[in-house]
Amino acid sequence: MNENTLMLTVLLRHDQTQNLEQLQGRLDDNDWWHGFPPEGCEVVSWVVAMGIGQIVTLRLPAHRLSTVNVEIERRAWGTFATEFYPTYDFVPVRERLTRESDDRSRALSS
């Protein structure tokens, strides 16, 4: 990932006043499945959290952020309540911190 790329986690909270058929119909009417995410955005993960909704993490060029926002407004409003969180991949950081912790432990025991 370069400095002009960012990761964005989008929480799509289900509107629990509608049943599944109503939600799917609204998504179809808004061409959700073809329009989101917009071109140029990579889906890193897309999971369902029961009782919450869908959690989508995208990797995208920073200049595409406004496009993601517009597509959410165009296609998801009325079906989902949305929340956005800038995110990053913690796995390499965790691996580095684990190595550093191991090094400190070894230094103390020597």
C-alpha positions in Angstrom: 0.0 0.0 0.0 1.5 3.4 -1.0 1.0 6.7 0.7 -1.7 7.7 -1.8 -3.8 4.6 -0.9 -6.0 4.3 2.1 -8.2 1.7 3.7 -11.7 2.5 4.8 -14.0 0.3 6.8 -17.7 0.9 6.2 -20.3 -0.3 8.7 -23.6 -0.9 7.0 -26.1 -1.3 9.8 -29.3 -3.0 8.8 -32.6 -1.1 9.0 -34.4 -3.5 11.3 -37.8 -1.9 10.5 -37.6 -3.7 7.1 -37.5 -7.4 6.5 -35.0 -9.1 4.2 -37.2 -9.0 1.1 -37.7 -5.2 1.6 -34.0 -4.6 2.1 -33.0 -6.7 -1.0 -35.7 -5.0 -3.1 -34.4 -1.6 -2.2 -30.8 -2.6 -2.9 -31.9 -4.0 -6.3 -33.7 -0.7 -7.0 -30.6 1.2 -6.3 -28.3 -1.2 -8.3 -26.3 -1.7 -5.2 -24.6 -5.0 -6.2 -23.3 -3.4 -9.5 -22.6 0.1 -8.2 -20.8 -0.5 -4.9 -17.9 -0.4 -4.4 -17.2 2.0 -7.2 -14.5 1.3 -9.8 -11.0 1.6 -8.5 -11.8 0.3 -5.0 -10.6 -3.1 -3.9 -12.7 -5.1 -1.4 -10.3 -6.3 1.3 -13.0 -7.9 3.3 -16.8 -8.0 3.4 -18.4 -9.8 6.3 -21.8 -10.0 7.9 -21.9 -9.5 11.7 -25.2 -10.9 12.9 -27.3 -8.3 14.7 -25.2 -5.4 13.3 -25.1 -5.7 9.5 -22.3 -5.8 7.0 -18.8 -4.6 7.5 -16.9 -3.8 4.4 -13.2 -2.8 4.3 -12.0 -1.2 1.1 -8.5 -0.3 -0.2 -8.7 2.7 -2.5 -6.7 5.6 -3.9 -7.2 8.6 -1.6 -8.7 10.7 -4.5 -11.6 8.1 -4.7 -12.8 8.7 -1.2 -15.5 11.2 -2.3 -16.7 8.7 -4.9 -17.2 6.1 -2.2 -19.2 8.6 -0.2 -21.4 9.5 -3.1 -22.1 5.9 -4.0 -23.1 5.2 -0.4 -25.4 8.2 -0.4 -26.9 7.1 -3.8 -27.2 3.4 -3.2 -27.3 2.6 0.6 -29.2 5.3 2.3 -32.7 4.1 3.3 -31.4 0.5 3.5 -28.5 0.9 5.9 -27.3 3.4 8.5 -23.7 4.0 7.7 -20.5 4.6 9.6 -17.0 5.1 8.2 -13.6 4.4 9.8 -10.2 4.9 8.3 -8.3 1.7 9.0 -5.0 0.0 8.4 -3.6 -3.5 8.4 -2.4 -4.2 11.9 -0.9 -7.7 11.1 2.6 -6.4 10.1 2.6 -4.0 13.1 1.7 -6.8 15.5 4.4 -9.0 14.0 7.0 -6.3 14.5 5.8 -5.6 18.1 6.0 -9.3 18.9 9.6 -9.5 17.7 10.5 -6.4 19.7 8.9 -7.8 22.8 10.8 -11.1 22.3 14.0 -9.2 21.9 13.4 -7.3 25.1 12.6 -10.5 26.9 15.8 -12.2 25.7 17.8 -9.1 26.7 16.4 -9.2 30.2 17.1 -12.9 30.6 20.7 -12.7 29.4 
